[in-house]
Amino acid sequence: MGVVVVGTGVARPTRSPLSHGARRLADAAARQCLVSAGYQPDSINMLVNVGVYRERGLGEPALAALIQQDVDANAGRIKRGEHGTFSFDVDNGACGALTGLDVVRGFLTSHAIHVGMVVGSDSAPGPLHVRALPRPESGAAILLGRDEGVVGLSAVRQRTYPEYAELLEGYWEWVDGAGRFPRRPGNRLVVLERRGFVDRAAQCAAEVTTDYLDDFGVPTESVDLLVATPGQTFADELADLLGIGRERTLHVGEQLGAMHTAQPIAAIDQARRTGRWAAARTILLVAAGSGITVTTALYRH
């Protein structure tokens, strides 16, 4: 029994102010994902949100529960004997998407659920902060189901290298509002990526991925498609270290490559839309982020 991708969706804000915000972007991506798969909202048995940056710094309640309500996924009373939608948030930064996929995969393989969705989205705290956000506002969603005829998604492996944590870190600092153009005092989030992060992340990812492929008995020459995030530089460096030709690497482009939690799902969506996903029998998924944390998985069909 294999866990397979049955739909994807990606959302970007339009000129309308109502299209901004992590919640609205997640809603739009989830609806697109359902349409692409031909599923109704009530078919979702589990909804996992992996977004990090949210409007107004919203932490509670879980954004996943709000998304579930917005898309009307079993938002009302559940009839006896029917399956509702279990929704919750998982925070793991740029590796959150693969972490969420692994959580849903576990529930699917145990037959506890039939369909699960992972949603990732990021936005500025408010409209005035959009230009200061180092990532483009975006949302992406992926729907997983079961197919008895393929291997599908394998268990995700994660490893963290805390000795390199200082290469990419985020912290809050207090701004007192003083200066020539005073602003309202308050906390400011600072995300600092130091020189050498991408190179070191690629080296860490190569180590994790090599061990992972060895354990599954999959040689690198059998990998038909490498989907690696963040960005294109990381993907190409990782491909070179693994001995995978760059022609077998998904090139996501500058705009998509600047996304954060939505990026791995948006990359899968691009691979599906361009036909490369369907054409590949063995797909290697890799994501790296702060920590340095690396997640990797195989998808075979």
C-alpha positions, 0 to 999 in steps of 0.5 A: 500500500502506497501513500500518493499525491492526489492534488496540489495547489499554490496561492499568491496574493493579488492586488486585492488587500483581501488576498493577503495574510497566511490564513487567506493564502492557505485557504486559497491553496487548499481550495485549489488543491481540492479542485485539482484532485476532484475532492470535496472538503469533507473528504479531508480526514486530517489537515496539518498546517506547517506555516511559520510566519502569520499575520499579527503573529497569530499563535493560538488557536491553531491556524489549521483549525481556522483553515479547516473552518474556512474551507468547510471541511467537516466544520459542522456537527459530525454524524454518528459513524462518520469521520470528521477532520482532525486539524493541528499545526506542526512547526519545523520551519523550511522542513515543515512540509516534509514533516507534515507529509510524514505525519499524514503518511503514518495515519494513512498507512495505519488506515486511521484516515483515508485522505490527508492535507498538508498546508503551508503559508507565510505572510507579513504581520500586517499590510505595512510590513509586506515589503520588509518580509524577506520571503514572498507571501505565498501558500501551498497545499498538498493532498495525500491518499492511498494507492495499493498499486505503488510504493508511494511516499516512504518514511521521512528521515530528519537529522539536525546539525546544531553545531551549524545553528548560527548560520541561519537563525531568527530572533526578536529584538526590541525597537524603542521607536527613537530616531529621525522617523520614530515608529511605535515601539515594539518587537521586531523579528530578525532572520539572519542568514550568514555566509556559508549556510547554503554550502553547509546545508548542502553538505549536511543534506548530502550526508543524510541523503546518502545514508537514507538511500543506502538504507533503502538500497536505492543507488543515486543513478536510479533517482529520476528527479531530485526536488530539493529546497530551499532555492536553486543553488542548494539543489544544484550543489546537492545534486553535484555532491550526490552525483545526480545530474543537474538535468535530473534536478527540478529548477524551481526558479527565482520566485518560487525558490524564495518561498519558505514553508510553502516552497517544497509543496510548490516545487512538487506542484511545479513538477506535476504541472510540467509533467516531470513528476509523472515521468519519474519513477523514483523521486528524491525529496530533500529540504533543509532549514535552520538548525541546520535541519535536513529532511529527506524522503523517497517517492516511487510510482 
